[in-house]
Amino acid sequence: MTELIPTSHDAMPVVWTDFGSGLQLELGNGPGGSFGVFDRDDQGAEFVESTVRAIVDGHVTEVFGPDRSRVEVTYLDGSTFHHTGYDGFLAGIPRWGWRDRGRKVSYPPYR
């Protein structure tokens, strides 16, 4: 398991775990914190590496809603990837428009 510790205390936390056959990427401060498990092949390693680099460079935002959060990472080529996580009593209830009304945090770079 690798946990990056930024010099900026406001930067987004990121942890990745190498299971031998897979890589798990965890990031964010809300229920949307896990990007999932990826195959430990060239494509999976490339995804984890480019995602971590984008986070370290401060190209990541998170929107918080009731028992949910959405993390969005912007890569060097301008493409984006997002993940919405849910946890808690209100997680199963649809909340249309929560991403527009929720608290949005743009995380700074690690240095």
Biotite code that builds the C-alpha atoms (Angstrom):
import biotite.structure as struc

atoms = struc.array([
    struc.Atom([0.000, 0.000, 0.000], chain_id="A", res_id=1, res_name="MET", atom_name="CA", element="C"),
    struc.Atom([1.264, 3.462, -0.913], chain_id="A", res_id=2, res_name="THR", atom_name="CA", element="C"),
    struc.Atom([-0.146, 6.624, 0.636], chain_id="A", res_id=3, res_name="GLU", atom_name="CA", element="C"),
    struc.Atom([0.990, 9.978, -0.699], chain_id="A", res_id=4, res_name="LEU", atom_name="CA", element="C"),
    struc.Atom([1.442, 12.649, 1.936], chain_id="A", res_id=5, res_name="ILE", atom_name="CA", element="C"),
    struc.Atom([1.249, 16.123, 0.374], chain_id="A", res_id=6, res_name="PRO", atom_name="CA", element="C"),
    struc.Atom([3.132, 19.135, 1.691], chain_id="A", res_id=7, res_name="THR", atom_name="CA", element="C"),
    struc.Atom([-0.096, 21.112, 1.228], chain_id="A", res_id=8, res_name="SER", atom_name="CA", element="C"),
    struc.Atom([-2.567, 19.977, 3.899], chain_id="A", res_id=9, res_name="HIS", atom_name="CA", element="C"),
    struc.Atom([-5.496, 20.952, 1.623], chain_id="A", res_id=10, res_name="ASP", atom_name="CA", element="C"),
    struc.Atom([-4.506, 18.595, -1.219], chain_id="A", res_id=11, res_name="ALA", atom_name="CA", element="C"),
    struc.Atom([-6.606, 15.519, -2.003], chain_id="A", res_id=12, res_name="MET", atom_name="CA", element="C"),
    struc.Atom([-5.425, 12.341, -0.283], chain_id="A", res_id=13, res_name="PRO", atom_name="CA", element="C"),
    struc.Atom([-4.575, 9.392, -2.505], chain_id="A", res_id=14, res_name="VAL", atom_name="CA", element="C"),
    struc.Atom([-3.739, 5.770, -1.691], chain_id="A", res_id=15, res_name="VAL", atom_name="CA", element="C"),
    struc.Atom([-3.119, 2.891, -4.024], chain_id="A", res_id=16, res_name="TRP", atom_name="CA", element="C"),
    struc.Atom([-2.747, -0.743, -3.139], chain_id="A", res_id=17, res_name="THR", atom_name="CA", element="C"),
    struc.Atom([-0.967, -3.377, -5.209], chain_id="A", res_id=18, res_name="ASP", atom_name="CA", element="C"),
    struc.Atom([-2.601, -6.780, -4.740], chain_id="A", res_id=19, res_name="PHE", atom_name="CA", element="C"),
    struc.Atom([-0.254, -8.529, -7.148], chain_id="A", res_id=20, res_name="GLY", atom_name="CA", element="C"),
    struc.Atom([-2.981, -9.214, -9.701], chain_id="A", res_id=21, res_name="SER", atom_name="CA", element="C"),
    struc.Atom([-4.743, -5.880, -9.291], chain_id="A", res_id=22, res_name="GLY", atom_name="CA", element="C"),
    struc.Atom([-4.376, -2.246, -8.281], chain_id="A", res_id=23, res_name="LEU", atom_name="CA", element="C"),
    struc.Atom([-6.873, -0.425, -6.083], chain_id="A", res_id=24, res_name="GLN", atom_name="CA", element="C"),
    struc.Atom([-7.028, 3.363, -6.158], chain_id="A", res_id=25, res_name="LEU", atom_name="CA", element="C"),
    struc.Atom([-8.625, 5.299, -3.297], chain_id="A", res_id=26, res_name="GLU", atom_name="CA", element="C"),
    struc.Atom([-8.934, 9.059, -3.245], chain_id="A", res_id=27, res_name="LEU", atom_name="CA", element="C"),
    struc.Atom([-11.120, 11.849, -1.976], chain_id="A", res_id=28, res_name="GLY", atom_name="CA", element="C"),
    struc.Atom([-12.598, 12.805, 1.353], chain_id="A", res_id=29, res_name="ASN", atom_name="CA", element="C"),
    struc.Atom([-16.199, 11.705, 0.839], chain_id="A", res_id=30, res_name="GLY", atom_name="CA", element="C"),
    struc.Atom([-18.071, 8.498, 0.050], chain_id="A", res_id=31, res_name="PRO", atom_name="CA", element="C"),
    struc.Atom([-16.835, 8.786, -3.563], chain_id="A", res_id=32, res_name="GLY", atom_name="CA", element="C"),
    struc.Atom([-13.327, 7.970, -2.427], chain_id="A", res_id=33, res_name="GLY", atom_name="CA", element="C"),
    struc.Atom([-12.647, 4.730, -4.270], chain_id="A", res_id=34, res_name="SER", atom_name="CA", element="C"),
    struc.Atom([-12.006, 4.644, -7.999], chain_id="A", res_id=35, res_name="PHE", atom_name="CA", element="C"),
    struc.Atom([-12.056, 0.870, -7.935], chain_id="A", res_id=36, res_name="GLY", atom_name="CA", element="C"),
    struc.Atom([-9.808, -2.083, -8.662], chain_id="A", res_id=37, res_name="VAL", atom_name="CA", element="C"),
    struc.Atom([-7.928, -2.335, -11.949], chain_id="A", res_id=38, res_name="PHE", atom_name="CA", element="C"),
    struc.Atom([-6.016, -5.143, -13.624], chain_id="A", res_id=39, res_name="ASP", atom_name="CA", element="C"),
    struc.Atom([-2.294, -5.023, -12.986], chain_id="A", res_id=40, res_name="ARG", atom_name="CA", element="C"),
    struc.Atom([-1.420, -4.777, -16.646], chain_id="A", res_id=41, res_name="ASP", atom_name="CA", element="C"),
    struc.Atom([-0.011, -1.921, -18.746], chain_id="A", res_id=42, res_name="ASP", atom_name="CA", element="C"),
    struc.Atom([-3.413, -0.263, -19.133], chain_id="A", res_id=43, res_name="GLN", atom_name="CA", element="C"),
    struc.Atom([-4.265, -0.451, -15.417], chain_id="A", res_id=44, res_name="GLY", atom_name="CA", element="C"),
    struc.Atom([-0.841, 0.804, -14.348], chain_id="A", res_id=45, res_name="ALA", atom_name="CA", element="C"),
    struc.Atom([-1.047, 3.660, -16.867], chain_id="A", res_id=46, res_name="GLU", atom_name="CA", element="C"),
    struc.Atom([-4.473, 4.683, -15.540], chain_id="A", res_id=47, res_name="PHE", atom_name="CA", element="C"),
    struc.Atom([-3.324, 4.675, -11.913], chain_id="A", res_id=48, res_name="VAL", atom_name="CA", element="C"),
    struc.Atom([-0.114, 6.567, -12.751], chain_id="A", res_id=49, res_name="GLU", atom_name="CA", element="C"),
    struc.Atom([-1.843, 9.269, -14.830], chain_id="A", res_id=50, res_name="SER", atom_name="CA", element="C"),
    struc.Atom([-4.572, 9.681, -12.189], chain_id="A", res_id=51, res_name="THR", atom_name="CA", element="C"),
    struc.Atom([-2.051, 10.066, -9.366], chain_id="A", res_id=52, res_name="VAL", atom_name="CA", element="C"),
    struc.Atom([-0.014, 12.564, -11.426], chain_id="A", res_id=53, res_name="ARG", atom_name="CA", element="C"),
    struc.Atom([-3.138, 14.647, -12.114], chain_id="A", res_id=54, res_name="ALA", atom_name="CA", element="C"),
    struc.Atom([-4.026, 14.680, -8.411], chain_id="A", res_id=55, res_name="ILE", atom_name="CA", element="C"),
    struc.Atom([-0.488, 15.637, -7.400], chain_id="A", res_id=56, res_name="VAL", atom_name="CA", element="C"),
    struc.Atom([-0.646, 18.490, -9.935], chain_id="A", res_id=57, res_name="ASP", atom_name="CA", element="C"),
    struc.Atom([-3.978, 19.674, -8.454], chain_id="A", res_id=58, res_name="GLY", atom_name="CA", element="C"),
    struc.Atom([-6.249, 18.779, -11.376], chain_id="A", res_id=59, res_name="HIS", atom_name="CA", element="C"),
    struc.Atom([-9.016, 17.277, -9.249], chain_id="A", res_id=60, res_name="VAL", atom_name="CA", element="C"),
    struc.Atom([-12.339, 18.404, -7.788], chain_id="A", res_id=61, res_name="THR", atom_name="CA", element="C"),
    struc.Atom([-14.888, 16.824, -5.482], chain_id="A", res_id=62, res_name="GLU", atom_name="CA", element="C"),
    struc.Atom([-18.563, 17.672, -5.017], chain_id="A", res_id=63, res_name="VAL", atom_name="CA", element="C"),
    struc.Atom([-20.248, 16.660, -1.763], chain_id="A", res_id=64, res_name="PHE", atom_name="CA", element="C"),
    struc.Atom([-23.939, 15.822, -1.441], chain_id="A", res_id=65, res_name="GLY", atom_name="CA", element="C"),
    struc.Atom([-26.142, 13.902, 0.997], chain_id="A", res_id=66, res_name="PRO", atom_name="CA", element="C"),
    struc.Atom([-24.300, 10.596, 1.640], chain_id="A", res_id=67, res_name="ASP", atom_name="CA", element="C"),
    struc.Atom([-22.478, 10.857, -1.688], chain_id="A", res_id=68, res_name="ARG", atom_name="CA", element="C"),
    struc.Atom([-19.588, 12.572, -3.391], chain_id="A", res_id=69, res_name="SER", atom_name="CA", element="C"),
    struc.Atom([-18.260, 12.820, -6.929], chain_id="A", res_id=70, res_name="ARG", atom_name="CA", element="C"),
    struc.Atom([-14.555, 13.019, -7.683], chain_id="A", res_id=71, res_name="VAL", atom_name="CA", element="C"),
    struc.Atom([-13.467, 14.320, -11.094], chain_id="A", res_id=72, res_name="GLU", atom_name="CA", element="C"),
    struc.Atom([-9.883, 14.157, -12.344], chain_id="A", res_id=73, res_name="VAL", atom_name="CA", element="C"),
    struc.Atom([-8.650, 16.111, -15.381], chain_id="A", res_id=74, res_name="THR", atom_name="CA", element="C"),
    struc.Atom([-5.688, 14.604, -17.233], chain_id="A", res_id=75, res_name="TYR", atom_name="CA", element="C"),
    struc.Atom([-2.874, 16.327, -19.139], chain_id="A", res_id=76, res_name="LEU", atom_name="CA", element="C"),
    struc.Atom([-4.621, 15.748, -22.472], chain_id="A", res_id=77, res_name="ASP", atom_name="CA", element="C"),
    struc.Atom([-7.770, 17.509, -21.187], chain_id="A", res_id=78, res_name="GLY", atom_name="CA", element="C"),
    struc.Atom([-9.831, 14.344, -20.792], chain_id="A", res_id=79, res_name="SER", atom_name="CA", element="C"),
    struc.Atom([-11.648, 13.696, -17.524], chain_id="A", res_id=80, res_name="THR", atom_name="CA", element="C"),
    struc.Atom([-12.662, 10.719, -15.435], chain_id="A", res_id=81, res_name="PHE", atom_name="CA", element="C"),
    struc.Atom([-15.176, 10.802, -12.622], chain_id="A", res_id=82, res_name="HIS", atom_name="CA", element="C"),
    struc.Atom([-16.499, 8.474, -9.985], chain_id="A", res_id=83, res_name="HIS", atom_name="CA", element="C"),
    struc.Atom([-19.508, 8.946, -7.730], chain_id="A", res_id=84, res_name="THR", atom_name="CA", element="C"),
    struc.Atom([-19.604, 7.043, -4.472], chain_id="A", res_id=85, res_name="GLY", atom_name="CA", element="C"),
    struc.Atom([-22.503, 6.509, -2.137], chain_id="A", res_id=86, res_name="TYR", atom_name="CA", element="C"),
    struc.Atom([-22.604, 5.559, 1.527], chain_id="A", res_id=87, res_name="ASP", atom_name="CA", element="C"),
    struc.Atom([-25.169, 6.007, 4.278], chain_id="A", res_id=88, res_name="GLY", atom_name="CA", element="C"),
    struc.Atom([-28.893, 6.118, 4.864], chain_id="A", res_id=89, res_name="PHE", atom_name="CA", element="C"),
    struc.Atom([-29.691, 8.623, 2.087], chain_id="A", res_id=90, res_name="LEU", atom_name="CA", element="C"),
    struc.Atom([-27.424, 6.963, -0.475], chain_id="A", res_id=91, res_name="ALA", atom_name="CA", element="C"),
    struc.Atom([-30.218, 5.024, -2.178], chain_id="A", res_id=92, res_name="GLY", atom_name="CA", element="C"),
    struc.Atom([-32.498, 8.039, -2.590], chain_id="A", res_id=93, res_name="ILE", atom_name="CA", element="C"),
    struc.Atom([-32.103, 9.870, -5.924], chain_id="A", res_id=94, res_name="PRO", atom_name="CA", element="C"),
    struc.Atom([-31.131, 13.518, -5.459], chain_id="A", res_id=95, res_name="ARG", atom_name="CA", element="C"),
    struc.Atom([-31.441, 15.268, -8.804], chain_id="A", res_id=96, res_name="TRP", atom_name="CA", element="C"),
    struc.Atom([-29.280, 18.356, -9.079], chain_id="A", res_id=97, res_name="GLY", atom_name="CA", element="C"),
    struc.Atom([-27.163, 17.615, -6.015], chain_id="A", res_id=98, res_name="TRP", atom_name="CA", element="C"),
    struc.Atom([-23.941, 18.100, -8.015], chain_id="A", res_id=99, res_name="ARG", atom_name="CA", element="C"),
    struc.Atom([-25.028, 21.654, -8.869], chain_id="A", res_id=100, res_name="ASP", atom_name="CA", element="C"),
    struc.Atom([-26.081, 22.489, -5.311], chain_id="A", res_id=101, res_name="ARG", atom_name="CA", element="C"),
    struc.Atom([-23.412, 20.530, -3.437], chain_id="A", res_id=102, res_name="GLY", atom_name="CA", element="C"),
    struc.Atom([-20.246, 21.905, -1.907], chain_id="A", res_id=103, res_name="ARG", atom_name="CA", element="C"),
    struc.Atom([-17.503, 21.830, -4.538], chain_id="A", res_id=104, res_name="LYS", atom_name="CA", element="C"),
    struc.Atom([-13.850, 21.620, -3.572], chain_id="A", res_id=105, res_name="VAL", atom_name="CA", element="C"),
    struc.Atom([-11.009, 22.210, -6.024], chain_id="A", res_id=106, res_name="SER", atom_name="CA", element="C"),
    struc.Atom([-7.927, 20.646, -4.477], chain_id="A", res_id=107, res_name="TYR", atom_name="CA", element="C"),
    struc.Atom([-4.529, 22.390, -4.768], chain_id="A", res_id=108, res_name="PRO", atom_name="CA", element="C"),
    struc.Atom([-1.324, 20.728, -5.983], chain_id="A", res_id=109, res_name="PRO", atom_name="CA", element="C"),
    struc.Atom([0.788, 18.746, -3.552], chain_id="A", res_id=110, res_name="TYR", atom_name="CA", element="C"),
    struc.Atom([3.560, 21.351, -3.523], chain_id="A", res_id=111, res_name="ARG", atom_name="CA", element="C"),
])
